[in-house]
Amino acid sequence: MGFNPAGLATGIGSLPFTEPEEALELIWENLPEIPHWPQLPQRGWVEGFVFQFLSPLVKTGVLTADAAAGRAFFETAAPGWDRRLTEFYELYLRAQEGDRDALAEFAFPPEAAAGFYAFLEWVKKKKTPGKLEGPGVSEAAEAPGALETPGPPGAPEAPGAPEALYFKGQLAGPLSIGFALKDEQGRPAYYNEQLRELIRQTLVLHARWQAQALWAPGRPPIIFIDDPGVSVYGRSSYITVTREMIAADLGEIFRTVHEAGALAGVHSCDAIDWSLFFAGESAPDIVNLDAYNFGESLFPYAREAKSFLERGGVLAWGIVPTSEKAWEESGESLLEKLTALWRELEKRGLPRELLQGQALITPACGAGLLAPELAGRIYRLTRTVSGALRAEHAG
């Protein structure tokens, strides 16, 4: 897939609203080329990762979840565990073999992802006449940043939201979930090979379903795996978490997204070993970092980053702070901060043209727990920085 965003902008996912329409208005006002569906954590615990992404585990009883109490855990020693596992794996295998009804069980429950379904309805309302040149290819295919590869067979002929080039989705990552969920004895699920596999397999099929659902309105999807849990790698208290484990867990999701005809991205809002994502057959297309707080963490991996960009990879620069600091910044100050990072990378062998041509602009992280006014400020700053970069690139 050829993806040269040259400063296009998108968001991370969460916004601080209880009604989807407010979130969608903010998204479309500021990120019309790559709008994302909004996660709305302030609607309650049901909008969290357990019910959004692990619903099949909850339905089959493999994962015990209590929305009212805000807790979920695996009861591996409880009576009936083997029976519940069998039920899940029967569903999983049917979905893997192409059973559409089985795959639909890995979808968002409507009550757990109001923003996703409202996003699809929003796109339908924006639908305009027009015939595609090929399945999944929009009239905007010639615009800067447009995806060159057509989508899967059966994509609709008349796309929605004519200003959009892509539709972005997201899901929580296996490390973050694996360390957040515990077994009945309080041990992280990630350390239990069977539980880790259950989480990964569920996320893999959800990613497939979400990519297909976002293809339906007629734009190529971008699916980000949000996994700040990757930051445990290399820490002395997590020495059993290996590079191979991370590659296996995330790589299978990336491959599934690619098989669905979508672009795969990964987001982590910490200073991590970025080389984890820059090489290998299952590498993502987009690597998103909190450039405002941790941009310098990329410097030790400049050589790997250059190879990644030269192969067509994209760096998504989270240059807009998702904190009160956003009130202190302007589009000009943030652009200067980004430019300063790029100057340092130029000294390490990355040409400015390559950095800018393969750059996305995003907020540093999600905004779901912030004040609505602050979220609006963050999205407007993201639009401003993106607009300045795109104007410079076009010139």
Secondary structure, DSSP 8 states (H G I E B T S, - for coil): -----TT-B---SB-S-SSHHHHHHHHHHH-SSS-B--B-GGG-GGGSHHHHH-HHHHHTTSEEEETTTTEEEE-TTSTTHHHHHHHHHHHHHHHHTT-HHHHHTTS--GGG-HHHHHHHHHHHHT------SSTT--GGGGSTT---S---TT--SS-S-TT-S-EEEEEE-HHHHHHH-EETTS-BGGGSHHHHHHHHHHHHHHHHHHHHHHHTTTS-EEEEEE-GGGGGTT-GGGTT--HHHHHHHHHHHHHHHHHTT-EEEEEE-S---GGGGSSSTT--SEEEE-HHHHGGGGGGGHHHHHHHHHTT-EEEEEEE-SSGGGGT--HHHHHHHHHHHHHHHHHTT--HHHHHHTEEEEESS--TTS-HHHHHHHHHHHHHHHHHHHHHHH-
